[in-house]
């Protein structure tokens, strides 16, 4: 693939901008300056630098982000900073056949909720992970306002009725992890679901943190606001995730 096309597909701007970066000597491959936009390279495993920053070629982008509190999962936030400002510009500018450019969050977390968030520019992966038909489990760590009782746990496992849906919503798993703490696993997603479920059993969410999605747990060494690429094996495991799987 031409180096100009490589930069374009990886989100470094329009083809004209990418050609300019190359012609000005800002692009290196294997330590050597590449100043010809037409120079060809094998993209498999390709690593290059643009203006001193090293990048690897990815046909599709699959990321995990440790969402911090006080951020919104929106391209056009209303009150708080967008999570997308935590990502480098090329990830936000990757070309897409749709109207929206760049990687997109798979689902949303409230502004005060922290934890694991997945982002990608792969529309099929977004649909696969977000489809209620596949019931991908998501685990939440809850800090509650009041003491967590066994009765509350039992009710969440049996199912509670939310105000907009007569069909009971059940936790796939639930356990108390402290006097006022709980671990809750859900396989479907509704608006403010965790908060509304806890309210339905007479308690209240004070803090909420998503610790895992399917087989993928938030790494201990990924600090709030940090992101990293998913490994191919992690992407495959997520694609195959279903309810009941670890």
C-alpha positions in Angstrom: 0.0 0.0 0.0 1.2 3.5 -0.8 2.4 5.4 2.3 0.0 8.2 1.6 -2.9 5.8 1.7 -1.6 4.2 4.9 -1.5 7.5 6.7 -5.0 8.3 5.3 -6.6 5.1 6.5 -5.0 5.5 9.9 -6.6 8.9 10.5 -3.8 11.4 9.8 -6.0 13.7 7.7 -7.1 14.1 4.2 -4.9 12.6 1.4 -3.5 16.1 0.8 -2.6 16.5 4.4 -1.0 13.1 4.5 1.0 13.8 1.3 2.2 17.0 2.9 3.4 15.3 6.0 5.4 12.8 3.9 6.9 15.4 1.6 8.0 17.5 4.6 9.9 14.6 6.0 7.7 14.0 9.0 7.2 10.3 8.3 9.7 7.5 9.0 9.5 3.8 8.4 12.1 1.6 10.1 14.0 4.7 11.1 14.3 6.1 7.6 12.6 9.2 6.3 10.0 8.5 3.6 9.4 11.6 1.4 7.6 10.0 -1.5 3.9 9.7 -1.1 3.8 6.9 -3.6 6.3 4.6 -1.8 4.8 1.2 -1.2 4.9 -0.9 2.0 3.5 -4.2 3.2 1.0 -3.2 5.9 1.0 -6.4 7.9 3.0 -5.6 11.1 4.0 -2.2 9.8 5.2 0.3 12.3 6.0 3.9 11.4 6.5 7.3 13.0 4.7 10.5 12.2 6.2 13.7 13.7 8.1 11.6 16.2 5.2 9.5 17.4 5.3 5.8 16.7 2.2 4.1 15.3 1.3 0.6 14.1 -0.9 -0.1 11.1 -4.4 -1.4 12.1 -7.0 -2.3 9.5 -9.6 -1.8 12.2 -9.2 -0.1 15.5 -10.2 -1.9 18.7 -9.5 -0.1 22.0 -10.2 -0.3 25.7 -10.5 2.9 27.7 -10.6 3.3 31.5 -13.4 5.9 31.6 -12.9 8.4 34.4 -15.7 10.1 36.3 -16.8 13.5 35.0 -16.7 12.6 31.3 -19.5 12.0 28.7 -19.6 9.3 26.1 -20.7 11.7 23.4 -19.0 13.4 20.5 -21.0 16.5 21.5 -21.1 16.6 25.3 -23.6 18.9 27.0 -21.8 19.5 30.4 -18.7 17.5 30.9 -15.7 16.8 28.7 -16.0 14.1 26.0 -14.2 10.8 26.4 -13.0 11.3 22.9 -10.7 14.1 24.0 -8.7 11.4 25.8 -7.8 9.8 22.5 -5.1 11.0 20.0 -6.4 12.8 16.9 -5.7 10.0 14.4 -8.1 7.7 16.3 -10.8 10.4 16.2 -10.2 11.0 12.5 -10.0 7.5 11.1 -12.1 7.5 7.8 -15.4 5.7 7.9 -18.0 4.9 5.3 -20.6 6.3 7.6 -21.3 9.9 8.4 -19.3 9.7 11.7 -15.5 9.5 11.6 -13.2 7.8 14.0 -13.7 5.2 16.7 -17.0 5.0 18.5 -17.9 3.9 22.0 -19.8 0.6 22.2 -22.6 1.6 24.5 -22.4 4.4 27.0 -21.5 5.0 30.7 -23.1 7.8 32.7 -20.8 10.8 33.4 -20.3 9.7 37.0 -19.7 6.0 36.1 -16.1 4.8 35.7 -14.6 1.7 34.2 -14.2 -0.4 31.1 -15.3 1.1 27.8 -14.7 -0.4 24.4 -14.3 1.7 21.2 -13.9 0.7 17.6 -14.5 1.7 14.0 -15.8 -1.7 13.1 -19.5 -1.4 12.6 -20.1 -5.2 12.7 -18.3 -5.5 16.0 -20.3 -2.6 17.5 -23.5 -4.4 16.4 -22.3 -7.8 17.7 -21.3 -6.4 21.1 -24.4 -4.2 21.5 -27.0 -6.7 20.3 -29.3 -7.9 23.1 -29.5 -11.3 21.3 -26.0 -12.2 22.3 -26.4 -11.2 26.0 -22.7 -10.3 26.6 -22.3 -10.1 30.4 -21.1 -6.8 31.9 -19.9 -6.7 35.6 -20.5 -3.6 37.7 -19.0 -2.8 41.1 -21.5 -0.8 43.2 -21.0 1.4 46.2 -24.4 1.7 47.8 -25.8 4.4 50.0 -27.4 2.0 52.4 -26.4 -1.4 53.7 -26.7 -4.2 51.2 -29.0 -7.0 52.4 -29.4 -10.6 51.3 -33.0 -9.7 50.5 -31.9 -7.1 48.0 -29.5 -9.5 46.4 -32.3 -12.2 46.1 -34.7 -9.7 44.6 -32.2 -8.6 42.0 -31.6 -12.2 41.0 -35.3 -12.9 40.9 -36.1 -9.8 38.8 -37.4 -6.3 39.5 -39.9 -4.3 37.5 -38.7 -0.9 36.2 -41.1 1.9 35.6 -41.1 1.8 31.8 -41.2 -2.0 31.3 -43.7 -4.4 32.9 -41.3 -7.3 32.2 -39.0 -8.1 35.2 -35.3 -7.3 34.7 -33.0 -9.9 36.3 -29.4 -9.8 37.3 -27.3 -12.6 35.7 -25.3 -12.7 39.0 -25.3 -10.6 42.1 -23.4 -10.7 45.4 -22.6 -8.4 48.4 -18.9 -7.5 48.4 -19.0 -5.4 51.5 -21.5 -3.9 54.0 -22.6 -1.3 51.5 -21.1 -2.8 48.3 -22.3 -5.1 45.6 -21.1 -6.8 42.4 -23.8 -7.0 39.8 -23.7 -8.8 36.4 -26.1 -7.8 33.6 -26.6 -9.2 30.1 -28.8 -6.4 28.7 -28.6 -2.7 28.8 -31.3 -0.2 29.6 -31.2 3.5 30.4 -29.6 4.0 33.9 -30.4 0.3 34.5 -28.1 -0.4 37.4 -29.3 2.7 39.3 -32.9 2.0 38.6 -32.6 -1.7 39.6 -31.0 -0.7 42.9 -33.7 1.9 43.5 -36.3 -0.8 42.9 -35.0 -2.8 45.9 -34.9 0.2 48.2 -31.2 1.2 47.9 -29.2 3.8 46.0 -26.1 3.8 43.9 -23.4 6.1 45.2 -20.5 4.9 43.0 -20.6 2.7 39.9 -17.7 1.1 38.1 -17.7 -1.4 35.2 -15.0 -3.9 35.8 -15.4 -6.3 32.9 -17.2 -7.0 29.6 -17.5 -10.6 28.7 -14.1 -12.2 29.2 -12.3 -8.9 29.2 -11.5 -7.4 32.6 -10.2 -3.8 33.1 -6.4 -4.2 33.7 -5.1 -3.0 37.0 -2.4 -1.0 35.3 -4.7 1.0 33.1 -5.3 4.2 35.0 -8.4 6.4 34.6 -8.2 8.3 31.3 -5.8 5.9 29.7 -6.4 3.7 26.7 -4.7 0.8 24.9 -5.1 -1.4 21.8 -6.9 -4.7 22.2 -4.9 -7.7 21.3 -6.4 -9.9 18.4 -7.1 -12.7 20.9 -9.0 -10.3 23.1 -11.1 -9.2 20.1 -11.8 -12.8 19.2 -12.8 -13.6 22.7 -15.2 -10.7 22.9 -16.8 -11.7 19.5 -17.5 -15.1 21.0 -18.7 -13.9 24.4 -22.2 -14.9 25.5 -24.1 -15.0 28.7 -22.8 -17.6 31.1 -19.2 -17.3 29.9 -16.5 -16.0 32.2 
